[in-house]
Amino acid sequence: MSSSQGSSPVPRSSGGGGVTSDGHFRKPRDLPAASRHFRTPHSLPDVCPKEPTGDRHGLCDGPSVVADQHRWTVYNSKVNLPAALNDPRLAKRESDFFTKTWGLDFTETDVMPSFYLPNISREHFSSYLQDTAQREKIHERCKNACLNKDDLTVPTITNNHDKARAELEQVPKIFMRPEFVLNDPATFNAVLPWSHFSVAGGKNSRDVASSRLLQEKLSHYLDVVEVSIARQISLRSEAFFHAMSSQHELQDQMRETANAVAKLRSRTAAIDRVMCRGPLRALRDALTHNNCIKLHNKLKLMAAVHQTQPTVQLLLSTSEFVGALELIATTKEVLQQELQGIHSFRHLGSQLCEMERLIDKMMVADFSTYAQSDLYRPFEEDIRVLEKDRLQSLVFGLLRQRKLDFLDIYSEEMIHAAKNVVRQCVLKSVSQISEIDPDTIKLHEHMRLMTLQQWFDLLKDIFEHFILFLKRIKATLSVIRNVVLEVLDSSLRSRLADVASATNHSDGRANEDEEEEESGGSALHSGEAELAYLTHEGLFISDALNEVEQRNSTAAHAQLKAQTRLEACGSDSASMTTESSSSREHNSNTTSSLPIGSTAAISEDVMPSDLELGRVANNIQELLYTASDVSHDRCVKVLMTRAKDGSLERLSSSEFVCLSQAVESFARETEELCGRRSVSLRGALQSQANRFVQRFHEERKTKLSLLLDNERWKQAEVPAEFQDLVDSISDGRITLPERKSTGSEDRKPSDFLCVDGQKYAVVGTVLLLIRMFLEYCQCVNDIPSITTDILTRLADLLKHFNSRSCQLVLGAGALQVVGLKTITTRNLALASRCLQLVVHYIPVIRAHFETRLLPKQYSILRHFDHITKDYNDHIAEITAKLVAIMDSLFEKALSKYEVKAPMPSACLRNVCKQMAKMHEAINELLPEEQTQMLFLRISASFKLHLKRQLARLGVINDGGPQYGLVMVDVAFYSENVQALRSLERLDLNMPEIWEQKR
């Protein structure tokens, strides 16, 4: 067959069918009318009674059993689609399927345009439409041609189709089955019904007719099928002819293509022989050289790893735990990343882990030894940190291994060392006392056998040693804290550096992408040869690209990392130095594949987290607090050992003040040193202070009681020292003045005590009482912690003085206790004046205590208000007692008064005489104002009794003789009273003796 168009058997027509100049096949536009009609074959009766044909229309409407038996049709559906789409529960019918699933408002909702999808318009397809415009025109012409060719009337096509189907329906369905095989007996019997023939071996005329009829039917079926096949071939004859012509053309094109491929292969072989084999051999040699270098570096790295165990042992021999741990960590990392799978190192990882555990135990034991040597060293040495570098190395190693409980070891050693401090101080003091045998008596008994001064010196020595002890602990803990803070700071800096490097890396990648876009494909062309060779050798393209990029981008960083690692091994030998350099070269390749920041992540995983480091720093501060508490606790035991036999309670106030000052000074120093207010020692001192205050108060109260019981209530001389004491109080110094050897002894005592310009006649007990409450105030100054207790005790002392003096003077108890014959007005006036002096000092005492109390303790000051009221009531009772004495005298004298000559009468003379005695007794004791007020009350009593007597006698102010006699007596009384000192201007108002006229 020829490949030209002229030899093609395709028929040509006037419609322009055929192959055009552009190489496209054109269908004919018009066909003859005869070709538009199909022949309808006549249907034949079915020869197989077992295969009924059924209704003709049913066969047309249903699926074809032969053609459609393996294809899914709507007849295979098991769901009623209208029933699935119509929900009877809804009030109205859904518009489509989506409203059933997504609600009734689905179709009514406006869908917002997506922000992530571009707005596509027709302009986006303009270039595509331009490219496909020519092909679209050709396609339209071909489509129109096909339509003209197949432009058949619908009835004709339908009739031909029905006739063809009717003819095929004459053929039994058994021939159309896919499993039709004559080997099957059932199929064979169905096609050739031998039952219609006689069973006998002979042939009769009926059997011959039946076999002839069967043969004709089968021939007719064959003809029907052949005719149908021929009709189908005739309908597609043009396509067959076109395929045949195209086959010739394809053969010619294949022949030409084969020739072109042969020429291309020969030229490619020549190019490979002339231009490629040499460069590829050079690339292969370069790759082999690189592989040899990598192998050499790997071998050197293996040699360096092989020297790890001896190097670790060398570092451990010099207590370089951190260097050993760094070397082990680096070696383990190299084994996992770069030497993984090497058979000779299969046990090295477990050996390194075992060595790491051994180092952990060694570091803990070494830290315990260091703590003992630091805490138990003699106090004669300075307080500087012992072996600071060693301590820093130990702490860093323990932190690196996450042994965060090392502070517990230090705490235990610190407690034992605190006990040893007390023991050493006691033994040192005992060795200096010849009366005590240190070998036969226990330690706590040594302190009891000491004198107070010896024990006090021992306590001061213990305080001094504990101050040095705490200073050493603080210095050591400061070094540990600095190490922890440095680790925490380095962790923070590395994390910030990782963030910055990640940011720079992303920026660098973006810049590289821009440069690559600007440069086009120049970088790609530069590596095409090597990439081609690597791909030719069997490597993946991605692997080749990754290897090239990694070698170029991270070589410097990996080299620096490897150098740092292998320098940390601490090897001093030349071989180790060589191995380190080789390891650095190899690490530059192996670590380059790691992501940025992986090295920092590996080192951060080794150290504790920031939260754990912060907790360790807090524990360091708590350990310092614990050291302060332990020191105070040991001092408390020393204090309680001495106080067990009650010796501290028998201290004098000055001795207890010295003890209190020493304890308070020690507590202040430890508080400044450790930043914590420990309460155990102050609490023990407070308990002893309470006992001391109890004894202190009982002594003074007993002393006051003895003084009052022996007081004869006479005016006492005031020594100069008491006057100086009162003067110091007036100057604002509420303290006991220091005893002076000279000066006060040369001055003579005075009769009165001058207080703020007033003279007070006092008894000796009051002078001692003033000294007593100054002692209470001084005790508060020295021991501020007992302020409230001292205040209540002082209030009790003042109440005791008031009540006891009342019993002795007003209650006349002094008659039996002291043996006084009577309680005179002078005794009463002197007692009143003493009470007034105490009342004068109560506000001073209150102000002194108020400055030493907390605001929430001010309520306790109400005791002074109650005491002031009691004293004023007592003073008023004494004044009333003086008035009552004169009242009884007036009542007795004036009851015998008679108005008769001579005048003045004897009764009035006696009254004036008693008034003069009264004035003489109290004038020097009481101030002028109080004397005047007292005599006004006495005069009022006199006028009352005189008025009653005159009323009894019936004398009135009528100007008669009796009135004149009475006025003579009244004038005499007034003259005598006003003649007394300080009573000259006293208004007696004598007309009140007369009854007022109504």
ABEGO torsion letter per residue (X at the ends): XBABAAABABBBBAAGBEBBAAGBBBBBABBBAAAABBBBBBBBBBABAABBAEBAAAAAABBBAAAAAABBBAAABABBAAAAABBAABABBBABAAAAAAEAAAAABBBBBBAABBBBBAAAAAAAAAAAAAAAAAAAAAAAAAAAAABBBAAAAAAAAAAAAAAAAABBAAAABAABBAABAAAAAAABBAAABBABABBBAAAAAAAAAAAAAAAAAAAAAAAAAAAAAAAAAAAAAAAAAAAAAAAAAAAAAAAAAAAAAAAAAAAAAAAAAAAAAAAAAAAAAAAAAAAAAAAAAAAAAAAAAAAAAAAAAAGBAAAAAAAAAAAAAAAAAAABGBAAAAAAAAAAAAAAAAAAAAAAAAAAAAAAAAAABBAABBABBBGAAAAAAAAAAAAAAGBAAAAAAAAAAAAAAAAAAAAAAAAAAAAABAABBAAABBAAAAAAABBAAAAAAAAAAAAAAAAAAAAAAAAAAAAAAAAAAAAAAAAAAAAAAAAAAAAAAAAAAAAAAAAAAAAEAAAAAAAAAAAAAAAAAGBBAAAAAAAAAAAAAAAAAAAAAAAAAAAAAGBABAAAAAAAAAAAAAAAAAAAABBBGAAAAAAAAABBBAAAAAAAAAAAAAAAAAAAAAAAAAAAAAAAAAAAAGAAAABBAAAAAAAAAAAAAAAAAAAAAAGBBBAAAAAAAAAAAAAAAAAAAAAAAAAAAAAAAABAGBBBBBBAAAAAAAAAAAAGBBBBBBBBABGAAABBBBABBBBGGBBBBBBAAAAAAAAAAAAAAAAAAABAAAAAAAAAAAAAAAAAAAAAAAAAAAAGAAAAAAGBABBBAAAAAAAAAAAAAAAAAAAAAAAAAAAABBAAAAAAAAAAAAAAAAAAAAAAAAAAAAAAAAAAAAAAAAAABBBBOBOBBAAAAAAAAAAAAAAAAAAAABBAAAAAAAAAAAAAAAAAAAAAAAAAAGBBBAGBAAAAAAAAAAAAAAAAAAABBGAAABBAGAAAABBBBX
